[in-house]
Amino acid sequence: MDVSRTEQLSLCIRYVDIPDLQAPVLREDFVGFIPINDQSSENLANIILQRCHELNLDMTKCVGQGYDGAANMAGHLSGVQTRIRENYPKARYIHCASHRLNLTLSNVMSVPAIRNCLGVVSQVVNLFRNHSNANKICQETIQEHAPDSKKKRLLRLCDTRFIERHDSIIVFLELFECIVMALEEIAQRTWTISSTASTLHSASQKSEFLVSIVVCEKLFSLTLPLSIFLQNKSSDLVSTVKYTNEVLSSLRQMRETANDTFTEIFQVASKFSANLFDTELQAPRVTSRQKSSANPQTTSNEEYFRVTTFIPCIDTLIQNLTDRFIKNEDILSSFQLLLPGYACEKKINELEKLGPYFQDEMPLSAVQAEYKLWCAKISSIDPSTEILKLGVL
């Protein structure tokens, strides 16, 4: 839904272009916004197919379709992707990678400390952005105490785009000292927002908040490059899985060295606490009886926050990245053997898995013969990307 409260469908076409027999170029063209009144899967599928036919696209050559994971789009019984595959079975469904990453990072908020931390950040940002008097005090404080900072304004925490949420956290931490001073000054006024500022000032000096926001900055800094990469028009499923594996490797390394990694995080949070509030980080009081609160028996403040915040957060991130991305390797297994760098004559029998994609064009024996020639031809080619490798050929 756009700002005019109109439901619209965004349609893009992704294809390989070979201009004048030059190197192939992966293109992604925006077709347009299509107003919709009926969000049923049947109507959406009809709208998509109708628009493609209007563009004179040969849908028999469509080999993929991508949407978010909503049931009416991705449903395997009556979703849009299923209805389109009923007519064009080669159009395999792939869940939008950027949307999967957003869902992954959203699930990190299932950790209570992270959820509460981002909630406080969001309220602080809204306070300064929605009230002119508060914003003026914030700007004056930044100008006086951080005149060399390139960041002059807080960024909203976007609910759907975590690439922007990470930027918000970076700016928030950079201006954190100014934010605390501005909140303290507003709290001393007699404005209607003074009580809110006082509450947020108290929340921002809690140990749980300080540790959590540094944890967020540390972990999201690894997923930010992946988020940027996924929005690149030239990205493909092979490179996406490869890049995700690299991020996972870094996260698993951090998990294996959780004690040392979190010590660095704890030291940063401790400096904030000491410099801004003249206090030390303290774990909350452990109750003798508990039902849902995170009160494990620990021997130090650092251990408490490592066990209740950092480890659950990184474990959730690793598990969700694995579930939502690496499981695509089963899709790749039947396609990547055609790509330069993966083709191998020993895998020739695996071509049978691609039967639905070529059986209307040629028999399996002909495909296997072509594959042998293909493997021989590409054996000496070594450009940087799969698309460029195809271009060399």
URKASUL-V8256 format. One record per backbone hydrogen bond with DSSP energy under -1.0 kcal/mol. CO is the residue of the C=O (numbers start at 1). NH is the residue of the N-H. E is the energy in kcal/mol with one decimal. If there is no record, write none. Layout:
# URKASUL-V8256
CO:NH:E  CO:NH:E
This chain:
# URKASUL-V8256
2:5:-2.0  6:2:-1.9  7:36:-2.4  9:34:-2.6  11:31:-2.7  11:32:-1.3  13:29:-2.9  15:27:-3.4  17:25:-3.2  19:22:-1.8  25:17:-3.4  27:15:-2.3  29:13:-2.9  32:11:-2.0  34:9:-2.9  40:44:-2.4  41:45:-2.4  42:46:-2.1  43:47:-2.4  44:48:-2.4  45:49:-2.5  46:50:-2.7  47:51:-2.4  48:52:-2.2  49:53:-2.3  50:54:-2.1  51:55:-1.2  52:57:-2.2  53:56:-1.7  57:59:-1.2  58:61:-1.9  59:62:-1.4  63:92:-1.0  65:94:-2.6  67:96:-3.1  70:73:-1.3  70:74:-3.3  71:75:-2.0  72:80:-1.7  73:81:-2.4  75:79:-1.2  79:83:-2.3  80:84:-2.3  81:85:-1.9  82:86:-1.4  84:88:-2.6  88:91:-2.0  90:92:-2.2  92:65:-2.3  96:100:-2.0  97:101:-2.1  98:102:-2.1  99:103:-2.2  100:104:-2.3  101:105:-2.5  102:106:-2.2  103:107:-1.9  106:109:-1.3  107:110:-2.0  108:111:-1.8  111:115:-2.4  112:116:-2.8  113:117:-2.0  114:118:-2.6  115:119:-1.7  116:120:-2.0  117:121:-2.3  118:122:-2.3  119:123:-2.0  120:124:-2.5  121:125:-2.5  122:126:-2.4  123:127:-2.1  124:128:-1.9  125:129:-2.3  126:130:-2.3  131:135:-2.5  132:136:-2.4  133:137:-2.0  134:138:-2.3  135:139:-2.7  136:140:-2.4  137:141:-2.3  138:142:-2.4  139:143:-2.4  140:144:-1.8  141:145:-2.8  142:146:-2.4  146:149:-1.4  156:158:-1.1  161:165:-1.3  162:166:-2.3  163:167:-1.2  164:168:-2.0  165:169:-1.9  166:170:-2.2  167:171:-2.4  168:172:-2.4  169:173:-2.5  170:174:-2.2  171:175:-2.1  175:179:-2.5  176:180:-2.5  177:181:-1.9  178:182:-2.4  179:183:-2.6  180:184:-2.1  181:185:-2.0  182:186:-2.4  183:187:-2.3  186:189:-1.4  191:194:-1.2  193:197:-2.4  194:198:-2.3  195:199:-2.1  196:200:-2.4  197:201:-2.3  198:202:-2.0  199:203:-2.2  200:204:-2.2  203:206:-1.2  206:210:-2.1  207:211:-2.5  208:212:-2.3  209:213:-2.4  210:214:-1.3  211:215:-2.2  212:216:-2.5  213:217:-2.0  214:218:-2.1  215:219:-2.6  216:220:-2.8  217:221:-1.0  219:222:-1.4  220:224:-1.9  223:227:-2.4  224:228:-2.3  225:229:-2.5  226:230:-2.3  229:232:-1.9  232:235:-1.6  236:240:-2.3  237:241:-2.3  238:242:-2.1  239:243:-2.7  240:244:-2.6  241:245:-2.2  242:246:-1.5  243:247:-2.1  244:248:-2.8  245:249:-2.2  246:250:-1.8  247:251:-2.4  248:252:-2.9  249:253:-1.9  250:254:-2.1  251:255:-2.2  252:256:-2.5  253:257:-1.6  255:258:-1.3  257:261:-2.9  258:262:-2.7  259:263:-1.6  260:264:-1.4  261:265:-1.5  262:266:-3.4  263:267:-2.0  264:268:-1.8  265:269:-2.4  266:270:-2.3  267:271:-1.8  268:272:-1.7  269:273:-2.2  270:274:-2.6  271:275:-2.9  272:276:-2.3  273:277:-1.4  273:279:-1.6  293:295:-1.3  300:304:-2.0  301:305:-2.0  302:306:-2.0  303:307:-2.4  304:308:-2.4  305:309:-1.8  305:310:-1.7  306:311:-2.5  309:313:-1.7  310:314:-2.7  311:315:-2.5  312:316:-2.1  313:317:-2.0  314:318:-2.4  315:319:-2.5  316:320:-2.3  317:321:-2.2  318:322:-2.1  319:323:-2.5  320:324:-2.5  321:325:-1.8  321:326:-1.1  322:327:-1.1  325:328:-2.2  326:329:-2.0  327:330:-1.0  328:332:-2.0  329:333:-2.1  332:335:-1.4  332:336:-3.5  335:338:-1.9  336:339:-1.5  339:342:-2.3  339:343:-1.8  344:347:-2.2  345:348:-1.5  347:350:-1.9  348:351:-1.4  349:352:-1.4  350:353:-1.6  351:354:-1.7  352:355:-1.7  354:357:-2.1  355:358:-1.3  355:359:-2.5  358:361:-1.8  358:362:-2.5  363:367:-1.7  364:368:-2.6  365:369:-1.8  366:370:-2.3  367:371:-2.3  368:372:-1.7  369:373:-1.5  370:374:-2.4  371:375:-2.6  372:376:-1.7  373:377:-2.0  374:378:-2.0  378:381:-1.9  385:389:-2.2  386:390:-1.9  387:391:-1.8  388:392:-2.1  389:393:-1.3
